[in-house]
Each structure stands twice: as structure tokens, then as C-alpha cells.
Amino acid sequence: MRISRKNKLLLMKIISLFSVVRGYNVAVIVLAQYLSAIFILAPQNIPALSIVLDWRVFILVLASALSIASGYIINNFYDSQKDLINRPNKSMLDRLVSQKTKLYVYFTLNALVALISVFLSWRVLLFFSAYIFLIWFYSHKLKKYPIIGNITAALLAVLPFFAILIYLFKKDHFRHFEIQHVEIIFAHATFLYILILVREMIKDLENIKGDLLADYRTIPVLYGEKVSKTIISVLTILTVVPVYLLIEVYDVGYMDIYFYGCFILLLFFLVTLWPSAERKDFLKLHNLLKFLIVAGVFCIVLIDPKVLIHGRQLVETQLTQ
């Protein structure tokens, strides 16, 4: 059966919009939020199944996904000229959807976030309103400046995971929260934050040509590749601190296998970083960091695989008997 030209064009526009909102990234973030809620963020008195089936958690995850998707749209809107240089193939696909349509979808998604957030509480509405504004401000202004742009980008990537805590920190749940649990969350968040920050700085090296022509004052543009590589190396070495805490001090179950693997791959990353000079070299390093981040999402299950089958409450009961 042949597809008509009109339907083919519509399909291409849908694919283009999916590319603009980076649907694959949004899907990974949704999975990461649920796994983080079950294995890291939730107090141990809450069963895994109750989190998965909780409509409030679903709304928080949905609001996060929609706000992140709208963030990709506004970021794409402001970066359209730069992306023509750095990512010509993706840019041509993204341009199948007009700038006017992108803005229409952007405001529609933000309106939906506000609508569903208000069903939970004013705190949730305030959180996502601030988050959406910060994404816009970053895309419009902050990303053009060195250091602060990188720090903000990494912060925006981590913040959605803490949206779940808005629900889990209700009084009836918070009283079961232990100080050590907060420390574990902080250690995980710190490792993820540094990893994302390093990736953002690698992207600056990867996109230096487009940033230079678009007047983006990134670290490589202002201070050169050597300074940028030095900062990246220091940040990569700093990941040792949260990794040590998560492996040696806190109990992360079988996930320590992932952190040992990260340690080896990050050593390889550092060795490969300094001789890298071409865009293709930095793209490989970027993909390596992306692999570590995505692999970390799936490896959250290794903290306690039995939870998926039995639920956390049953596992804790069995351990105390």
C-alpha cells in the first residue's frame, strides 16, 4: 500500500517534531524518574507497586516530561542558526516544522503542564512554573555565557528527578525518611550532576565552530581548548568522591558493578580527551558520557532487583525475619 504525498509529508513532520523534542531522551528520563522513585527516592516503607500505580506520581512524571519536551523546543528555536553549522543533517530534519508551529506546541505543552500541576498542589505548579521559566531564560540568555551556562544546563537536567520528592516529602512519608537516605540521594545526584556537567563542556568543544560564529561565549571560545580540557579533567576526577561514598560508605546493592565500570570508562575518557582535536573525536567522548548516563538509568534496578518482583516492603520484612 503506497502512502500518499500528503500523508508522507505529515509523517515527516511528526518525525521532525519528535526530533525537536528529543522524544528518545524524554522516554529515558521518564523511566529514570520511576526507577529513581522506587529504588532511591522513596522511603523504605512505600511498596514499589504503589509508586508505579500512584496517579500523583504519574502526573509529576507527565508534567516533567512535557516541560522537558517544551524546553527542547525553545532551545531548538533559539539555536536554529547555530545548529545549521554544528548539526546540518538534524537541523534540516527539524526545519520541516516551522518556527511558528514550534512556538505553538511550546506554549501548548506549558499550558498542559500548568493545568495538570494545579490538580496536585500550588507547590507543584510553582515548581514547574519556575522550571519552565528557568529553561527559557537559559535558552535565551544563560547558555551564551561560559561556566554559568554549563552549570545551569546540568542543573536543569537533574531537577526533574527531585520533582518526585515534592510528593514523597508529604508529612506521612517524610517521617520515615532517614538522614542516611538523604545522603545517598545527594551522592547519586552529585555523581549525575558532575557527569552531565562534563558532557555539557564536551558539547562546547564539539560545537566550537558554530558557537564562535553565533557569538556564544563558551569556555573553549573565550579561553581555548586547553583550559576547557583542564576543567573537564578536574571535574571527571571529582566523580571519585561520590563514587567512593556510594560504593564504600552507603549500600547500593549490585549497582557498585556499574560504578566500577564507570571508573574504568572515565579513565579511558581522560586518556582520550587530551589528544582529541577534531569534532568527531569530541562526538565520540560525548557519546561515551551519554552511554554512562543512560546505562546508569537501567542499572538503578541493580540496587535491589528483588524489589521489582516482591516489592520493597516484602523484601525488608524477609530481611528482618
N, C-alpha and C positions, 0 to 999 in steps of 0.2 A: 504494500500500500504506500503510495507516494504522498509525501507531505506537501501541502500547498505552500506557495511562496509566502503568503500571509502568516500561516501557522509557523513556518520555519523562522520568519523574522521575529515572531512573538517568542518562540523558544530561545532564540539567540539573545533576546533582550532579558529573558528570565535568567539565562546563564550569566549574562553580563551583570545583572543586579546581584546575583549570588556571589560573583567575583568581587563586586564592590563592597558588599557587606562581609566578605570573607566567611561565608557560611560554614566552611570546614573548621575555622578557628572558633566560631561561636559554638558549634556542636561539641568540640573538645572542652570548652570552658563549662558548658552545661554539665557534661559528665564529671568534670573535675569538681564542680560545686557539690554535686550529690555525693561523690566519693569522699570529699573533704568533710562534708556534713556528717557522714556516717562514721568515718574512721578517725577523724582528727578533731573536728569542732564540737561534736555532740558530747555532752556529759555521758558517763557510762550507764546511767540509769535509763537512757532512752533507747528502745529497740530500733534496729536498723530499718525494719519494715515500716514502723510508724513514721519515720522520717521520709521514706520514699512515697508513702501514701498521704502524707500531710499536705492538704491543699494550700496551706500558708507557705510552706517551703516551696511548693510548685510555683506560686505567684512570685516569690522572691527570685527564684531561678529564672522564671519567664521575664520578669522585669529587668533582670541583669542582662539576659540575652538580647532583649530588644534595645536596651540602652547602649550595649556594646556594638550592636549592629548599626545603630544610628551614629555612633561615634566613628565607625569605619567610613560611613557615608560622608560625614562632614570633613573627615581627614582627607578622603579622596577628592572632595570638592576643592579644598584649598591646595592640594598637592598635584593637581591635574597637569600643570606645566612641567613641574619637576619630574613627574613620572614618565612623561614623554621621552625624557633623556635616559632615566635610570631603568625603566621597565617598559620599553616601547611596545612589546607584544601584549602584555597585560593591559597597558594603557589603551591600546586600540580596541580591545575587547570591552573595557569599562566604558568607552565613549559611545557604545551602541545605545546606552541610556543617556538621555540629555541631562544637562546640569539642572534644568528646571524640574525634571522628574525626580532626580536625586534629592533635591530640596523638599519636594512634596512628600516623598517617602520618609525623609528625615524628620519632618515635623509630625507626620502621622504616627511614626514609631514613638516619638517622645510623648505625644498625646496619649497613646495607649499605655505607656509606662506610668504616666500620671494617673490615668483612670483606674488601672488595676492596683496601683500602690495605695490609693486612698481607701481601698477596701480593708487593708490591714491596719494601718495607723498613720497618723501625721508624721511620726518619726521616719517611717519607711518612705513616705512621699518626700520629706525633707532630704533624706539621704540620696535618693535617686535624682532629685532636682539639682542638688549640689554636684552630684557626679556628672550629670549631663552638661551642666554649665562648665565644669572643670575640663571636660573633654573638648567642648567648643573653644574655651579660652586657650587650651594647649594647642589645638589645631590652628587657631587663628594667630596666636602670638608666641606662646612659650616655646614651641618646637623650633623656632628660628634662632634661639639663643643657646649658647654652649652650657653644658653642665645642668642648668635648671631644666632645660628641655628633656634631657635624658632621665633625670631624677623623676620628673613629673610623669613621663611616659611609663616608666617602670611602676610607679605608684598607681597609675590608672589601671595597669594590668593586674595588680594584686588586690585592689579594693573590692571588686565584686565578690571575692571569696568571703569577705567579712560581712557582706550583706546578710548572710545566713545567721550571723551572730545577733543581729537585730531581733530575730525570733527566738533563738536559743537562749538569749540572755534575759528572758522573761523571769520574773521572780521565782516561779515554781521550778525552773530549770537551773537558775543561777546558784541556788543554794547547794546544788550537788557538784558545782564546779570547784576543783581543787587548784591551788596555786601552781602545782607542778604541771597541770593540764594547760594552764595559760602559758607557761614557759615552753612547753612542747609546741604549742601553736605558734608562738613567737619565733622559735628556732626554725620551724618549717617555713614560715613567712619570710624570715630573713634570708634563708638559702634561696628561695624562689625569687625574692626581690633582687638579690645580687646577680643571679643568673640572667634575669630579664634585663637588668641594667647593663650588663656586659653585652648582651645581644643588641641592645639599642645602640651601644657605642660601636659595635661591629657594623651595624647598618649604616652608621655615619661614614665609616671607612669605605663601605661598599658603594655608597651613593654620593661620594665626594664630588664627582663631576657635576651632577645635577644640582647639588646643594650650592656649589660655587656659582653656577650660572643663575640660580634662583635667589641668590643673596641670603642663603641660610647660614648663619654664623655658628656653625658647629665646631667642635674641638679640632678635628682634622683640618678644617678650612682656616681657622684662626692660628692654631699653634703647630700644625703639621702632624704627620703620621706617627713620628717617633713619640711625641708627647701622648698622643692618643693610645698607642700601644702600651706605653708605660702605665697609664691609668688602668687600662684593661687588665694588664698583668697583675697589678696590685689588687684589684677587685676580685680577680679569679683566685688569687692566693687567700684572700679573706674568706672565701667559701669554706675553708678548712675549719673555721671556728664553729659555725652552725652544724657542719657535718660531724665534727668531733662530739659535740653535745648530743646530737641525735643518735649516734652510734654507741658512745661510751657512757653517757650520763642517763639519757632517757631510754625508755623501752619503745622501739618502733618495730618490734617483731622481725619478720623476714625482710622488711624494707631496707635493712642495713646492706643487703646484697646490692640494691640499687645505688646506695651511696658509695659503696666501694667501687662499683663500676663507674660512677661519676668521677671519682677521684682519678682513676686511670685515664678516662677520656679527657678530663680537664688538663692533665699533664700533657697529653698529646696536643691539646688545643694550644697550650702555651708554647710548646716546641714549634708548632706550625705557624703560629701568629707572626713571629718576628721576621721570617724570610718572606712572608706574603707581601705582594706588591700590586697584583692585578685584582680587578673586580671579581673575577672568577674565583680567586683564592679566598677572598673575604666572604663570598657567597657560600663556599664550602664550610667555612667556620660558622657562618650564620646558621646553616642547615644543621650542623652538629649541635649547636646550642638549642635549636628548635627541637631536635630529636630528644635531647636530655629533658627538656621541659615536658614534652608530650609523653615520653616514657615514664616520667615521674608521676603523671596523672594516673596511668594504668597501674603503676607499682604501688599506689596508695593501698590497694587491696592487700598487699603483702604484709601490712601492719598486723592484720589478723584475718586470714582468709575464711576462718570458720564463721565469722560474723555474717557473711553473705548467706550461709546455709541455715545457721541456727539462730542468728540474732545476737546482739551484744549481751542482753540480759541473761540468756541461757548460758552463754559461754562463761560469763562472770560467776553464775551460780555453780556451774560444774567445777570451776577452779577453786571455789571456796569449800566444796564438799570433801 
